[in-house]
């Protein structure tokens, strides 16, 4: 039940979508491995979780301006240089949360003004921040097959 809600709502925040999917898997597994009385309890839990997640999604929509049609169309594994060009053309401006350090700039492998930081974990995660009016967007990249950054995920940092 919860997983279908997240799959049918592509505008849902990726962190929220992940929470929905993980919650539904845990609940479905526990419900399948328990007796009838426990299934009723789990059903109530699923209903409660659904209501809580729906409220959280509504809160997020209100905080981000409420218009999911305004969200940029990004794709996983798309090169960050291509995404950056599309975002700039759509009126988004680079708005780094902080000035990246030299090693972070080297790790990113580009000179994009939107770079905020790269992790020191060796996994190559880098974050690029943008703003358009009151909207904010953070794009997380990982190294692609050629070493250039490709989109891993994106979210509203509010």
N, C-alpha and C positions, 0 to 999 in steps of 0.2 A: 504494500500500500504506500509506504513512504517513498520507496525507490521510484515508483511510477510518478509520484509528484515531482521529484527532482529531475527525472529524465524528460518530463513533459514541459519543463520550465527552463529553457536555455538561458534566460536572462537572470536566473538566480545566481547570487554570489557563489563563486566556486567553493569558498570555505563552508557556506551554508549547504550547498549541494553535497559536499563530502560528508558533512554531519548527518544529513538526511540518509544518505546511502549506508553509512556505517551503522547508524541507529537502527535502520530497518533490518540490516543483516543480523545484528545482535538479537533483536526482538524476535525475528522469524526463527532463528536457530533455537532460542530459548523456548519459544512456543511449541515448536515441533518436538522438543525433547521432554515435554512435561505433560501432566494429566489434564483432564477436562476442567477441573476447578482452576488450575493454574492458567489454562488457556484463556478463561474469562478475565483473570487478573491481567494477563499480558495484553489482551484486547483493550482493556481500559488504559493500560500504560501506553499502547500505540496511539490510542485516541488522544490522550493527554500530550504525548510528544508531538503529534501532528498539530494540535492546537498551539502549542508553544512555538514550534518552528514557523507556523503560519504567522503568528504575532511577530516573531523576530524578522521574518521576511517583509512584513508590512512596515515595521519600524525602519528597516534598511531602505525600503523604497521611498519612504517619506524623507529620510535623511539625505538620500542621494538625488532628490528632486522629483522622485516618483515617476519619471517617464523613462521606462526601460527602452523605448524606441530610440532614445537619444544615445544609448550606449553604443560605443564603437564596435564594429564587427571585426573581431580578431580571430585568429586561428592558431591552434597549437602547432608548433614546429615552423611557424612563419619567421623568416629572418627579422631581427629587431630593426635593421636598417630599413626594410620595406615597411614594417609597421610604423616606424617613426615618420617616414615620408607620408603615409596615409593619414596618420593622426594630425600632422602639421597641416596637411591640405584640408582636413575637416575642421580646422579651427582650434585644435588643442595646442597648448604652449608647453614647452619644457618647464617643469617646476620641481627641480630636485629637492628632496627633503633635507639634504646636506651636501656639502662639497665632497666629492669622492677623493680618497687618498690616491697617491701615485700608483701603488700596487693594484688598487681597484680599477683604475683606468687601464692599466696594462692587462689585467685579467679580462676586462670587458672586450678589449681588442678593437675599440672604436672611440671616437671623440664626440659622441652624441651628448648634447647639452642636458639631456634629461636624466643621465646616469646619476643615481644617488649613492649606490654602494654595491659592492660585491662581497660575498661571504669568503671567509678565510678557511672554509672547510675542505677545499679541494674539489668540491662538486661543481663549482663554477656558477653558482646562482648569483645573478646580478639583478638589481631593481632599478627601473626607470620610472620616473614620476612625471605626470602631466596634469594640466588644469585647463578647463574651458568654462568660463563663468564661475558658477558655484560648484561645478562638478570636478571631481578629482579621479585620477586613474593611476594605478600602479601596475606595471607590467614586470613580471619576473621571467628571466631567461636562464637557459642552461646552454652549454656549448653544443653546437650542432655537429654533424659529421665532418664538416670542414674546419671546425674550431670556432666559427662565428656564432654569436649568440642567436638562439631561436626561442620563440615564445614558449614558456612552460605553463604559465597561468597569468591571470590578471584579476584585480579586485579594486573595490572602492576603499581607500585607506581611512575614510572617516570613521 
